[in-house]
Amino acid sequence: MPEVPDVRFLTVAEVAELMRVSKMTVYRLVHAGELPAIRFGRSYRVPESAVADALQRPIADVG
Protein backbone atom coordinates (compact mmCIF):
# COMPACT_ATOMS: atom_id res chain seq x y z
CA MET A 1 0.00 0.00 0.00
CA PRO A 2 1.47 3.41 -0.98
CA GLU A 3 2.32 5.79 1.84
CA VAL A 4 0.17 8.91 2.11
CA PRO A 5 2.07 12.12 2.85
CA ASP A 6 1.32 13.84 6.15
CA VAL A 7 -0.70 16.86 4.98
CA ARG A 8 -2.88 18.86 7.33
CA PHE A 9 -5.84 20.66 5.80
CA LEU A 10 -7.47 23.75 7.30
CA THR A 11 -10.99 25.07 6.92
CA VAL A 12 -11.64 28.51 5.45
CA ALA A 13 -12.46 29.81 8.95
CA GLU A 14 -9.15 28.47 10.32
CA VAL A 15 -7.21 30.04 7.44
CA ALA A 16 -8.98 33.37 7.98
CA GLU A 17 -8.06 33.31 11.66
CA LEU A 18 -4.40 32.48 10.96
CA MET A 19 -4.09 35.15 8.27
CA ARG A 20 -6.20 37.66 10.24
CA VAL A 21 -8.51 38.34 7.31
CA SER A 22 -12.19 37.67 6.68
CA LYS A 23 -13.50 34.37 5.33
CA MET A 24 -14.57 36.21 2.18
CA THR A 25 -10.95 37.25 1.58
CA VAL A 26 -9.88 33.61 1.84
CA TYR A 27 -12.57 32.60 -0.67
CA ARG A 28 -11.35 35.34 -3.03
CA LEU A 29 -7.76 34.08 -2.76
CA VAL A 30 -8.89 30.52 -3.46
CA HIS A 31 -11.02 31.48 -6.47
CA ALA A 32 -8.25 33.70 -7.86
CA GLY A 33 -5.82 30.78 -7.66
CA GLU A 34 -3.53 32.60 -5.22
CA LEU A 35 -4.20 30.04 -2.48
CA PRO A 36 -4.43 26.37 -3.46
CA ALA A 37 -7.39 24.47 -2.06
CA ILE A 38 -9.42 21.35 -2.61
CA ARG A 39 -13.16 21.11 -2.58
CA PHE A 40 -14.47 18.70 0.02
CA GLY A 41 -18.22 18.37 -0.38
CA ARG A 42 -19.59 21.89 -0.26
CA SER A 43 -16.60 23.38 1.53
CA TYR A 44 -12.95 24.08 0.76
CA ARG A 45 -9.87 22.83 2.55
CA VAL A 46 -6.51 24.55 2.28
CA PRO A 47 -3.20 22.76 2.93
CA GLU A 48 -1.48 24.18 5.99
CA SER A 49 1.77 24.44 4.03
CA ALA A 50 0.05 26.69 1.45
CA VAL A 51 -1.02 29.07 4.21
CA ALA A 52 2.54 29.19 5.57
CA ASP A 53 3.85 29.91 2.05
CA ALA A 54 1.28 32.68 1.53
CA LEU A 55 2.26 34.33 4.81
CA GLN A 56 5.95 34.29 3.79
CA ARG A 57 5.31 36.01 0.42
CA PRO A 58 6.06 39.74 0.32
CA ILE A 59 3.08 42.06 0.23
CA ALA A 60 2.77 44.24 -2.88
CA ASP A 61 3.28 47.98 -2.46
CA VAL A 62 0.00 49.83 -2.79
CA GLY A 63 -0.04 53.48 -3.70
N, CA, C and O atoms as a Tinker XYZ file with bonds, in Angstrom:
   252  protein
     1  N      0.841000   -1.183000    0.000000    73     2
     2  CA     0.000000    0.000000    0.000000    64     1     3
     3  C      0.891000    1.253000    0.000000    63     2     4     5
     4  O      1.801000    1.354000    0.822000    81     3
     5  N      0.640000    2.211000   -0.912000    73     3     6
     6  CA     1.474000    3.407000   -0.975000    64     5     7
     7  C      1.285000    4.278000    0.268000    63     6     8     9
     8  O      0.197000    4.348000    0.841000    81     7
     9  N      2.362000    4.932000    0.663000    73     7    10
    10  CA     2.319000    5.787000    1.839000    64     9    11
    11  C      1.723000    7.145000    1.483000    63    10    12    13
    12  O      2.081000    7.745000    0.469000    81    11
    13  N      0.821000    7.618000    2.319000    73    11    14
    14  CA     0.165000    8.910000    2.105000    64    13    15
    15  C      0.964000    9.972000    2.853000    63    14    16    17
    16  O      1.266000    9.804000    4.034000    81    15
    17  N      1.308000   11.071000    2.168000    73    15    18
    18  CA     2.074000   12.119000    2.851000    64    17    19
    19  C      1.258000   12.749000    3.985000    63    18    20    21
    20  O      0.029000   12.805000    3.934000    81    19
    21  N      1.967000   13.213000    4.991000    73    19    22
    22  CA     1.321000   13.844000    6.146000    64    21    23
    23  C      0.964000   15.287000    5.796000    63    22    24    25
    24  O      1.798000   16.181000    5.940000    81    23
    25  N     -0.256000   15.519000    5.341000    73    23    26
    26  CA    -0.699000   16.856000    4.984000    64    25    27
    27  C     -1.866000   17.213000    5.881000    63    26    28    29
    28  O     -2.813000   16.440000    6.024000    81    27
    29  N     -1.791000   18.394000    6.487000    73    27    30
    30  CA    -2.882000   18.863000    7.330000    64    29    31
    31  C     -3.665000   19.913000    6.554000    63    30    32    33
    32  O     -3.092000   20.861000    6.016000    81    31
    33  N     -4.973000   19.732000    6.504000    73    31    34
    34  CA    -5.840000   20.663000    5.799000    64    33    35
    35  C     -6.604000   21.521000    6.801000    63    34    36    37
    36  O     -7.034000   21.047000    7.852000    81    35
    37  N     -6.760000   22.796000    6.449000    73    35    38
    38  CA    -7.465000   23.746000    7.298000    64    37    39
    39  C     -8.761000   24.191000    6.634000    63    38    40    41
    40  O     -8.859000   24.233000    5.407000    81    39
    41  N     -9.745000   24.519000    7.448000    73    39    42
    42  CA   -10.994000   25.068000    6.918000    64    41    43
    43  C    -10.775000   26.532000    6.555000    63    42    44    45
    44  O     -9.767000   27.130000    6.933000    81    43
    45  N    -11.717000   27.100000    5.828000    73    43    46
    46  CA   -11.637000   28.512000    5.455000    64    45    47
    47  C    -11.622000   29.383000    6.713000    63    46    48    49
    48  O    -10.884000   30.367000    6.776000    81    47
    49  N    -12.419000   29.033000    7.699000    73    47    50
    50  CA   -12.458000   29.807000    8.946000    64    49    51
    51  C    -11.109000   29.761000    9.661000    63    50    52    53
    52  O    -10.653000   30.775000   10.190000    81    51
    53  N    -10.470000   28.591000    9.680000    73    51    54
    54  CA    -9.152000   28.473000   10.323000    64    53    55
    55  C     -8.103000   29.287000    9.583000    63    54    56    57
    56  O     -7.259000   29.932000   10.205000    81    55
    57  N     -8.155000   29.258000    8.249000    73    55    58
    58  CA    -7.210000   30.038000    7.439000    64    57    59
    59  C     -7.423000   31.526000    7.696000    63    58    60    61
    60  O     -6.458000   32.272000    7.861000    81    59
    61  N     -8.672000   31.958000    7.732000    73    59    62
    62  CA    -8.979000   33.371000    7.976000    64    61    63
    63  C     -8.435000   33.818000    9.323000    63    62    64    65
    64  O     -7.899000   34.920000    9.442000    81    63
    65  N     -8.566000   32.976000   10.332000    73    63    66
    66  CA    -8.062000   33.309000   11.661000    64    65    67
    67  C     -6.531000   33.410000   11.662000    63    66    68    69
    68  O     -5.967000   34.337000   12.242000    81    67
    69  N     -5.869000   32.454000   11.013000    73    67    70
    70  CA    -4.405000   32.476000   10.957000    64    69    71
    71  C     -3.872000   33.693000   10.205000    63    70    72    73
    72  O     -2.883000   34.303000   10.611000    81    71
    73  N     -4.546000   34.041000    9.098000    73    71    74
    74  CA    -4.092000   35.152000    8.266000    64    73    75
    75  C     -4.621000   36.497000    8.741000    63    74    76    77
    76  O     -4.204000   37.550000    8.258000    81    75
    77  N     -5.550000   36.446000    9.700000    73    75    78
    78  CA    -6.203000   37.659000   10.238000    64    77    79
    79  C     -6.894000   38.462000    9.151000    63    78    80    81
    80  O     -6.733000   39.678000    9.041000    81    79
    81  N     -7.678000   37.731000    8.344000    73    79    82
    82  CA    -8.507000   38.337000    7.312000    64    81    83
    83  C     -9.901000   37.729000    7.433000    63    82    84    85
    84  O    -10.124000   36.825000    8.238000    81    83
    85  N    -10.829000   38.226000    6.637000    73    83    86
    86  CA   -12.186000   37.673000    6.676000    64    85    87
    87  C    -12.253000   36.376000    5.866000    63    86    88    89
    88  O    -11.375000   36.093000    5.051000    81    87
    89  N    -13.299000   35.601000    6.103000    73    87    90
    90  CA   -13.497000   34.368000    5.334000    64    89    91
    91  C    -13.691000   34.700000    3.856000    63    90    92    93
    92  O    -13.246000   33.949000    2.988000    81    91
    93  N    -14.350000   35.818000    3.568000    73    91    94
    94  CA   -14.566000   36.214000    2.176000    64    93    95
    95  C    -13.233000   36.457000    1.462000    63    94    96    97
    96  O    -13.091000   36.124000    0.285000    81    95
    97  N    -12.271000   37.030000    2.159000    73    95    98
    98  CA   -10.945000   37.249000    1.578000    64    97    99
    99  C    -10.284000   35.921000    1.238000    63    98   100   101
   100  O     -9.642000   35.793000    0.195000    81    99
   101  N    -10.439000   34.936000    2.112000    73    99   102
   102  CA    -9.875000   33.606000    1.841000    64   101   103
   103  C    -10.541000   33.009000    0.608000    63   102   104   105
   104  O     -9.856000   32.465000   -0.258000    81   103
   105  N    -11.863000   33.103000    0.515000    73   103   106
   106  CA   -12.567000   32.596000   -0.669000    64   105   107
   107  C    -12.077000   33.295000   -1.930000    63   106   108   109
   108  O    -11.908000   32.648000   -2.964000    81   107
   109  N    -11.847000   34.601000   -1.865000    73   107   110
   110  CA   -11.345000   35.337000   -3.032000    64   109   111
   111  C     -9.965000   34.833000   -3.442000    63   110   112   113
   112  O     -9.694000   34.658000   -4.630000    81   111
   113  N     -9.092000   34.599000   -2.463000    73   111   114
   114  CA    -7.758000   34.082000   -2.755000    64   113   115
   115  C     -7.823000   32.699000   -3.392000    63   114   116   117
   116  O     -7.063000   32.396000   -4.311000    81   115
   117  N     -8.727000   31.867000   -2.903000    73   115   118
   118  CA    -8.893000   30.519000   -3.456000    64   117   119
   119  C     -9.401000   30.594000   -4.890000    63   118   120   121
   120  O     -8.857000   29.934000   -5.776000    81   119
   121  N    -10.437000   31.390000   -5.124000    73   119   122
   122  CA   -11.016000   31.478000   -6.468000    64   121   123
   123  C    -10.081000   32.151000   -7.464000    63   122   124   125
   124  O    -10.148000   31.873000   -8.661000    81   123
   125  N     -9.206000   33.038000   -6.979000    73   123   126
   126  CA    -8.245000   33.703000   -7.860000    64   125   127
   127  C     -7.039000   32.807000   -8.150000    63   126   128   129
   128  O     -6.212000   33.136000   -9.000000    81   127
   129  N     -6.938000   31.681000   -7.450000    73   127   130
   130  CA    -5.820000   30.776000   -7.657000    64   129   131
   131  C     -4.574000   31.162000   -6.881000    63   130   132   133
   132  O     -3.516000   30.565000   -7.080000    81   131
   133  N     -4.677000   32.151000   -6.000000    73   131   134
   134  CA    -3.527000   32.597000   -5.221000    64   133   135
   135  C     -3.286000   31.712000   -3.999000    63   134   136   137
   136  O     -2.201000   31.726000   -3.417000    81   135
   137  N     -4.305000   30.943000   -3.615000    73   135   138
   138  CA    -4.201000   30.042000   -2.479000    64   137   139
   139  C     -4.773000   28.693000   -2.909000    63   138   140   141
   140  O     -5.975000   28.582000   -3.147000    81   139
   141  N     -3.926000   27.666000   -3.011000    73   139   142
   142  CA    -4.430000   26.368000   -3.464000    64   141   143
   143  C     -5.381000   25.764000   -2.445000    63   142   144   145
   144  O     -5.182000   25.900000   -1.237000    81   143
   145  N     -6.409000   25.099000   -2.937000    73   143   146
   146  CA    -7.390000   24.468000   -2.056000    64   145   147
   147  C     -8.044000   23.308000   -2.791000    63   146   148   149
   148  O     -8.016000   23.233000   -4.020000    81   147
   149  N     -8.627000   22.417000   -2.021000    73   147   150
   150  CA    -9.418000   21.346000   -2.611000    64   149   151
   151  C    -10.841000   21.496000   -2.124000    63   150   152   153
   152  O    -11.098000   21.997000   -1.030000    81   151
   153  N    -11.751000   21.055000   -2.957000    73   151   154
   154  CA   -13.160000   21.108000   -2.580000    64   153   155
   155  C    -13.509000   19.788000   -1.927000    63   154   156   157
   156  O    -13.260000   18.718000   -2.484000    81   155
   157  N    -14.085000   19.874000   -0.748000    73   155   158
   158  CA   -14.467000   18.697000    0.015000    64   157   159
   159  C    -15.950000   18.831000    0.314000    63   158   160   161
   160  O    -16.345000   19.505000    1.266000    81   159
   161  N    -16.774000   18.177000   -0.515000    73   159   162
   162  CA   -18.218000   18.365000   -0.381000    64   161   163
   163  C    -18.578000   19.771000   -0.820000    63   162   164   165
   164  O    -18.287000   20.168000   -1.948000    81   163
   165  N    -19.206000   20.518000    0.061000    73   163   166
   166  CA   -19.593000   21.893000   -0.263000    64   165   167
   167  C    -18.615000   22.913000    0.291000    63   166   168   169
   168  O    -18.827000   24.116000    0.142000    81   167
   169  N    -17.546000   22.451000    0.929000    73   167   170
   170  CA   -16.596000   23.384000    1.531000    64   169   171
   171  C    -15.207000   23.206000    0.921000    63   170   172   173
   172  O    -14.953000   22.255000    0.182000    81   171
   173  N    -14.332000   24.127000    1.242000    73   171   174
   174  CA   -12.953000   24.084000    0.758000    64   173   175
   175  C    -12.023000   23.770000    1.916000    63   174   176   177
   176  O    -12.286000   24.126000    3.065000    81   175
   177  N    -10.926000   23.091000    1.586000    73   175   178
   178  CA    -9.865000   22.825000    2.554000    64   177   179
   179  C     -8.558000   23.296000    1.933000    63   178   180   181
   180  O     -8.282000   23.053000    0.758000    81   179
   181  N     -7.768000   23.969000    2.746000    73   179   182
   182  CA    -6.510000   24.548000    2.280000    64   181   183
   183  C     -5.366000   23.848000    3.001000    63   182   184   185
   184  O     -5.396000   23.727000    4.226000    81   183
   185  N     -4.351000   23.381000    2.263000    73   183   186
   186  CA    -3.204000   22.760000    2.926000    64   185   187
   187  C     -2.505000   23.757000    3.843000    63   186   188   189
   188  O     -2.299000   24.912000    3.472000    81   187
   189  N     -2.147000   23.314000    5.021000    73   187   190
   190  CA    -1.484000   24.183000    5.993000    64   189   191
   191  C     -0.192000   24.756000    5.417000    63   190   192   193
   192  O      0.153000   25.906000    5.690000    81   191
   193  N      0.516000   23.966000    4.629000    73   191   194
   194  CA     1.770000   24.441000    4.027000    64   193   195
   195  C      1.525000   25.599000    3.056000    63   194   196   197
   196  O      2.371000   26.484000    2.925000    81   195
   197  N      0.379000   25.599000    2.378000    73   195   198
   198  CA     0.051000   26.688000    1.451000    64   197   199
   199  C     -0.192000   27.990000    2.207000    63   198   200   201
   200  O      0.159000   29.068000    1.729000    81   199
   201  N     -0.793000   27.883000    3.385000    73   199   202
   202  CA    -1.024000   29.074000    4.211000    64   201   203
   203  C      0.321000   29.630000    4.684000    63   202   204   205
   204  O      0.542000   30.840000    4.646000    81   203
   205  N      1.209000   28.754000    5.125000    73   203   206
   206  CA     2.538000   29.189000    5.568000    64   205   207
   207  C      3.280000   29.869000    4.427000    63   206   208   209
   208  O      3.923000   30.898000    4.634000    81   207
   209  N      3.199000   29.306000    3.222000    73   207   210
   210  CA     3.846000   29.909000    2.052000    64   209   211
   211  C      3.260000   31.286000    1.750000    63   210   212   213
   212  O      3.998000   32.226000    1.452000    81   211
   213  N      1.943000   31.405000    1.827000    73   211   214
   214  CA     1.280000   32.679000    1.534000    64   213   215
   215  C      1.674000   33.740000    2.543000    63   214   216   217
   216  O      1.804000   34.911000    2.187000    81   215
   217  N      1.866000   33.357000    3.785000    73   215   218
   218  CA     2.261000   34.325000    4.814000    64   217   219
   219  C      3.722000   34.754000    4.666000    63   218   220   221
   220  O      4.105000   35.814000    5.162000    81   219
   221  N      4.535000   33.951000    3.998000    73   219   222
   222  CA     5.947000   34.288000    3.787000    64   221   223
   223  C      6.150000   35.189000    2.570000    63   222   224   225
   224  O      7.169000   35.872000    2.465000    81   223
   225  N      5.176000   35.192000    1.642000    73   223   226
   226  CA     5.312000   36.012000    0.423000    64   225   227
   227  C      5.291000   37.494000    0.762000    63   226   228   229
   228  O      4.550000   37.915000    1.651000    81   227
   229  N      6.089000   38.286000    0.069000    73   227   230
   230  CA     6.057000   39.737000    0.322000    64   229   231
   231  C      4.727000   40.349000   -0.133000    63   230   232   233
   232  O      4.103000   39.890000   -1.090000    81   231
   233  N      4.330000   41.369000    0.565000    73   231   234
   234  CA     3.085000   42.061000    0.231000    64   233   235
   235  C      3.402000   43.143000   -0.802000    63   234   236   237
   236  O      4.398000   43.856000   -0.678000    81   235
   237  N      2.555000   43.257000   -1.815000    73   235   238
   238  CA     2.767000   44.237000   -2.878000    64   237   239
   239  C      2.598000   45.652000   -2.319000    63   238   240   241
   240  O      1.765000   45.895000   -1.446000    81   239
   241  N      3.405000   46.574000   -2.839000    73   239   242
   242  CA     3.280000   47.979000   -2.456000    64   241   243
   243  C      2.046000   48.582000   -3.088000    63   242   244   245
   244  O      1.856000   48.489000   -4.301000    81   243
   245  N      1.209000   49.198000   -2.279000    73   243   246
   246  CA    -0.004000   49.835000   -2.793000    64   245   247
   247  C      0.181000   51.329000   -2.675000    63   246   248   249
   248  O      0.576000   51.840000   -1.627000    81   247
   249  N     -0.107000   52.028000   -3.763000    73   247   250
   250  CA    -0.042000   53.481000   -3.699000    64   249   251
   251  C      1.056000   54.009000   -4.434000    63   250   252
   252  O      1.244000   55.225000   -4.474000    81   251
